[in-house]
Amino acid sequence: MGVFFAIATTVSIQSTARSQGKFKNPTQPHLTEIGTIESIPTQITSPQQFKNPTRPHLSEIGIPKPTAVETTQSQISQPQISQLRLRNGQTFFSNPPRLARINASQKQARVPSTYEVTLRVPIDAGQPLKAVKIVQERNLETVKFDLNRSKAFAGERYAAGSEIPLASVGGTSTPGEAMVVFAQPAQPGSTVTIAFETNANPEAGGIYEFGITAFPDGESGLGQFLGLGRISFNSSSN
């Protein structure tokens, strides 16, 4: 019963009811569904398809029932990590990372800027943090990220701590989207800041929203949507 409760709680957690639109399940996408990996199809699924979009049931999103769970213990490092894994190999967070901050280094229109996303990985996350994706919500303009310049750092601010090596940057991406994959996953209890570089801020000012999804370690990690961060930009007339 304890394992069943942990999984049901994990799947039901939603930071927001907003849809990410491009995954089979927008609040729990697979790491293999991300566009930076070739030949993996993406499908649009709306949260409205669930009876309760903020708390979908396992049976509604195609995940095996909780009886198909295997829990193994890893002694990799402190804190001890409980490797939560479904029988089909999918991994998930027992307590997902928290979106602590999102900010832009420049707020003026049409100038290059760095969008900083700070995440806190709880001590009881159950899995290390392997990858992070940012997706802009629809607006008057769409930001274009410079994927080759993405970076990550330990701590609360850009370059405040040691740089975290990335295993995957660059490649092709849909406008308004970017993703980083850590060479070594960020362990539970740590804080990381990801720097997504943009070619230019939007010319049309106002508030722009960006959805953040975190992926646990494992090739078939179930992504957890962490919520929307807002950045307010100045218009070109200001």
N, C-alpha and C positions, 0 to 999 in steps of 0.2 A: 504493500500500500504506500510506503514511503517513496519508492521509486516512481510509482504511478503519479503521486501528487507532485513530485519535483518536475516531471516532464509536462504534466498538464499545466502547471504554473508557468513553465518556460514558454510553452507555445502560446499561452493566453496573454502574456505580457505585451502591451502595446504602448509606446510612448505617445502615439497620436493615431487618429483614425484616418489620416490622409493616405491616399494610395500612391505607391511608387510606380504603378502602371506597367512596368516592363517585365515583371516576373510572374511566374505561375502563381506564386503567393507573395504579394508585395511586402508583407511584414516578416516573412521567413524565406527569402530567396536562397537558392543554392549558390555556392561559390562558383560552381561550374556553369551557371547561367549568365555570368558576367560577360559583356561584349568584348573584353580584351582577350578572351580565349576563343580561338577559331572553332568553327563548326558546331558551336553549341547554340541551339535555337533559343530564342526568347519569345515568350508569349505574353499577351496582355490579359491580366486577370484583375477584376475590380473587387475591392473589399465588400461591395454591395451584394456580391454573390453569397456571402455568409449570412446566416440568420442573425448573428451578432457580429458586425465587422470588427469591433475592438477586442472580441474574445472568441475567435474562431475555434471550432472543435477539431481534434485530430482527424476525425472521419471526413471533415469538410475540406481539408487541404491535402489529402492524399498521403499523410504520414502514417506509417504502421502504428498499430495500437500499442499502448504502453507496455503490454505484456511481452513485446518484442525487444525489450531493452536489455543491454548488457552493460554492466558497470565494472570497469577495471580500475586499478589503482596504479598511478605512476609515481615513481620516486625521483623524478627528474631533478627537481629543485624545490626550495622552500619559497612560498608556501606550497604545501602538498597539493597536487592537482588531481581532482577526481575526473577521470577521462570518461565523460558521459558520451555514450555511443549507441546508436540504434543498430539493430541486427544487420541492416543493409549497409552499414559503414558510415552513416551520416552522424556528424558530431554537432553539438549544440551547447549554448551557454545555459547553465543553471541559473545564473544571475547576470544579465547582459551588461556590457559597459555603459557608462553614463556620458551623454553629451554635455560637457561642462562649459564649452565656450566656442563661439565662431566669430571671427572678426576679419576685416580687410585692412591691409596695411595702408591702402590709399582709398579714399572715398570719392575722389573727383571723377568726373565722367571721362571716358576714353583714354585713361592712363593705365599702364600695366600695374598690377596689384598682386599681392600674395594673400590668399584666403587661408587663415589659420583655423584648424579644427582641433580642439583639445578634448580628449577622451580619458575617462578614468575607468580602469578595469578593476572591478571589485575583488576583494580578497577571496570571495566565495563564487567567483565567476564560473568555476568548474572546467573552463578551458582557457588557454591563452588566446590572445587576439592576433589573428593572422593577417587580416586584410580589412581595408576601409574604403568605402565608395561614397562619393558625393554626387548628388543629382539635383540640378536646378529645377524648381517648380516652374511651370509655364508662366511667362511674363511678356512684357512688350519686346524685350530683347533676350537673346540667349548668350550667355557667357561662353567663351572658348578657352579651354584650359591648355596650357603648354605642358603636355604630359612628361616630356623629357626633363623637366626642371622640378618635378615633385620631390619633396624631401620630408623627413620625419625626425623628430627630436624627442628625447626624454624630458619630461617636465611640462610645466604649464604654459610656456611661451616659446616662440620661434627662437631657436639657437640658445635657449636658456640652459639646456643640458647637452649631453653628448648626442651626436647624430646617430640615428638608427639606420643601419644599412637596409636598403630595399632590394628585394629579389626581382621585382617586376615593375618597370616604369616604361613610359613611352608607348609605342604602338598606335593603333587606330582607336578612336573613341567617338561616340556620338557627341555632338556639341552640347554643352551644358553638363557633361558627365566626366568624371575622372576617378581613377582607382589606384591605390597603392597596395603592394603585398610586401610584408616584412620578410627579410631574409631569416631572421629569428623571431618567432612570435613574442609579443609583449606579454609578460607573465602577469597573473592575477596580483593585484596590489600595486600595480604600476600606473603611471600617468604618461600619456604620449600626446604630442602635438604634431599634426600633419600639415605641411605647407603645400597647398595647391596653387601653382602659379597660373595667372591668367594673362592673355595677350593684351587685354584692355577691359576696363570696367564698362558697363553699359552706358550708352549716351543718354538714354531716358532714365532720369533719376527716380527715386522712390525706394520702397522696401522690396527686396528680393529674398525669396525663401529657398533654402537648400536642404534636401533630405539627406540624412546620414545613415548608412547601413554598415554594421560591423559583422565580420565573419570569423568564426572560431578556427583554431588549427584543425587541419584535416582536409583531404582533397574534396570531400563531399560535405563541407561544413554548411550548416543551415544559417543563413544570414539573419540578423536581428535588426529590424528598423529601429533606430534610436530616437528619431524625432526630427523636427524641422528647426533649423537655425536661421535667423534673420539678419540681413545686412542692409543698412540704409545708405544709398548712394546719392550724391548730389547730381543734379541735372547739368547739362552743358551750358545752360543759361545762367547758372549761379556763379 
